[in-house]
Amino acid sequence: WTGGRANESIIEAVDSLNPYVDFRGIAYMIDNCSIVARLGARKWAPRFDYLLMQQAGPKLEKGEVDEGLITAFKENKLHQIMSVCAALRPSVDISPVAGQHGVRD
């Protein structure tokens, strides 16, 4: 399960989604996803925004930090898995660049 999380959540984002969003924008990416992905993104985006802006943000600004959550994050075995993945990752930039390899603006 943890390996799947590493692949789908982190590696996929770093190697695929983030460069694509940076190049085309989030709206373009969502508009060109499958119907299920498009509906999911539009359903969860406002909820995620609420959690960050209305709940987590104000608590952080007040200094209300749950040290238990911070410790659990730091000690999560996913960090070790990602270190191994990073060491095995090819040193190739896969970001889309307009005019190269058929990439259009």
The 8 nearest C-alpha neighbors of each residue, nearest first, counted from 0:
[[1, 3, 2, 4, 5, 6, 7, 77],
 [0, 2, 4, 3, 5, 77, 80, 76],
 [3, 1, 5, 4, 0, 6, 80, 77],
 [4, 2, 6, 0, 1, 5, 7, 8],
 [5, 3, 1, 7, 8, 2, 6, 0],
 [4, 6, 2, 9, 3, 8, 7, 1],
 [7, 5, 10, 3, 4, 8, 9, 11],
 [6, 8, 11, 4, 5, 3, 9, 10],
 [9, 7, 4, 5, 6, 11, 12, 10],
 [8, 10, 12, 5, 11, 6, 7, 13],
 [9, 11, 6, 13, 12, 14, 8, 5],
 [10, 12, 7, 15, 14, 9, 13, 6],
 [11, 13, 16, 9, 10, 15, 17, 14],
 [14, 12, 10, 17, 11, 15, 9, 16],
 [15, 13, 11, 12, 10, 16, 18, 17],
 [14, 16, 11, 12, 13, 17, 18, 19],
 [15, 17, 12, 19, 18, 20, 13, 11],
 [16, 18, 20, 19, 12, 13, 15, 21],
 [19, 17, 21, 94, 20, 16, 15, 22],
 [20, 18, 22, 16, 21, 17, 23, 15],
 [21, 19, 24, 17, 25, 23, 22, 18],
 [20, 22, 18, 19, 24, 23, 17, 25],
 [21, 23, 19, 20, 24, 18, 95, 96],
 [24, 22, 20, 21, 19, 27, 28, 25],
 [25, 23, 20, 27, 26, 21, 22, 28],
 [24, 26, 28, 20, 27, 29, 23, 21],
 [25, 27, 29, 28, 24, 30, 23, 20],
 [28, 26, 30, 25, 29, 24, 23, 31],
 [27, 29, 25, 31, 26, 30, 32, 24],
 [28, 30, 26, 32, 31, 37, 27, 25],
 [29, 31, 27, 28, 32, 26, 37, 33],
 [32, 30, 28, 29, 27, 33, 37, 26],
 [33, 31, 29, 37, 30, 36, 28, 34],
 [32, 34, 36, 35, 37, 31, 30, 29],
 [33, 35, 37, 36, 38, 32, 39, 31],
 [36, 34, 38, 33, 37, 39, 32, 40],
 [37, 35, 39, 33, 38, 34, 32, 40],
 [36, 38, 34, 40, 39, 35, 29, 32],
 [39, 37, 41, 35, 36, 40, 42, 34],
 [38, 40, 36, 42, 37, 41, 43, 35],
 [41, 39, 37, 43, 42, 38, 44, 36],
 [40, 42, 38, 39, 44, 43, 37, 45],
 [43, 41, 39, 40, 44, 38, 45, 46],
 [42, 44, 46, 40, 45, 41, 39, 47],
 [43, 45, 47, 46, 41, 40, 42, 48],
 [46, 44, 48, 47, 43, 49, 42, 41],
 [47, 45, 49, 43, 48, 44, 50, 42],
 [46, 48, 50, 44, 49, 45, 43, 51],
 [47, 49, 45, 51, 46, 50, 52, 44],
 [50, 48, 46, 53, 52, 47, 51, 45],
 [51, 49, 54, 47, 48, 53, 52, 55],
 [50, 52, 55, 48, 49, 56, 54, 53],
 [51, 53, 56, 49, 48, 50, 54, 55],
 [54, 52, 49, 50, 51, 56, 55, 57],
 [53, 55, 50, 56, 51, 57, 52, 58],
 [56, 54, 51, 58, 57, 50, 59, 52],
 [55, 57, 52, 59, 58, 51, 54, 60],
 [56, 58, 60, 59, 55, 54, 61, 53],
 [59, 57, 63, 61, 55, 60, 56, 62],
 [58, 60, 62, 56, 61, 57, 63, 55],
 [59, 61, 57, 58, 62, 56, 63, 55],
 [62, 60, 58, 59, 63, 57, 64, 56],
 [61, 63, 59, 60, 64, 58, 57, 65],
 [64, 62, 58, 61, 59, 65, 60, 57],
 [63, 65, 62, 66, 59, 58, 69, 68],
 [66, 64, 67, 68, 69, 63, 70, 62],
 [65, 67, 69, 68, 64, 70, 71, 63],
 [68, 66, 70, 65, 69, 71, 72, 64],
 [67, 69, 71, 66, 70, 65, 72, 64],
 [68, 70, 66, 72, 67, 71, 73, 65],
 [71, 69, 73, 67, 72, 68, 66, 74],
 [72, 70, 68, 74, 69, 73, 75, 67],
 [71, 73, 69, 75, 70, 74, 68, 67],
 [74, 72, 70, 71, 75, 69, 78, 76],
 [73, 75, 71, 72, 70, 76, 78, 77],
 [76, 74, 72, 77, 73, 71, 78, 79],
 [77, 75, 78, 79, 74, 80, 1, 73],
 [76, 78, 80, 75, 79, 81, 1, 5],
 [79, 77, 81, 76, 80, 82, 75, 73],
 [80, 78, 82, 81, 77, 76, 83, 75],
 [81, 79, 77, 83, 78, 82, 84, 76],
 [80, 82, 84, 78, 83, 79, 85, 77],
 [83, 81, 79, 85, 80, 84, 78, 86],
 [82, 84, 86, 80, 81, 85, 87, 79],
 [83, 85, 81, 87, 86, 82, 88, 80],
 [86, 84, 82, 88, 87, 83, 81, 89],
 [85, 87, 83, 84, 88, 82, 89, 81],
 [88, 86, 84, 85, 89, 83, 82, 90],
 [87, 89, 85, 86, 84, 90, 91, 83],
 [90, 88, 91, 87, 86, 85, 92, 84],
 [91, 89, 88, 92, 87, 93, 86, 85],
 [90, 92, 89, 93, 88, 94, 14, 87],
 [91, 93, 94, 90, 95, 89, 14, 18],
 [94, 92, 91, 95, 14, 18, 15, 96],
 [93, 95, 18, 92, 96, 19, 22, 14],
 [96, 94, 93, 97, 22, 102, 18, 19],
 [95, 97, 99, 98, 94, 102, 22, 103],
 [98, 96, 102, 103, 104, 99, 95, 101],
 [97, 99, 102, 103, 96, 101, 100, 104],
 [100, 98, 101, 102, 97, 96, 95, 103],
 [101, 99, 102, 98, 96, 97, 95, 103],
 [100, 102, 99, 103, 98, 97, 96, 95],
 [103, 101, 97, 98, 99, 100, 96, 95],
 [102, 104, 97, 98, 101, 99, 96, 100],
 [103, 97, 102, 98, 23, 22, 96, 95]]
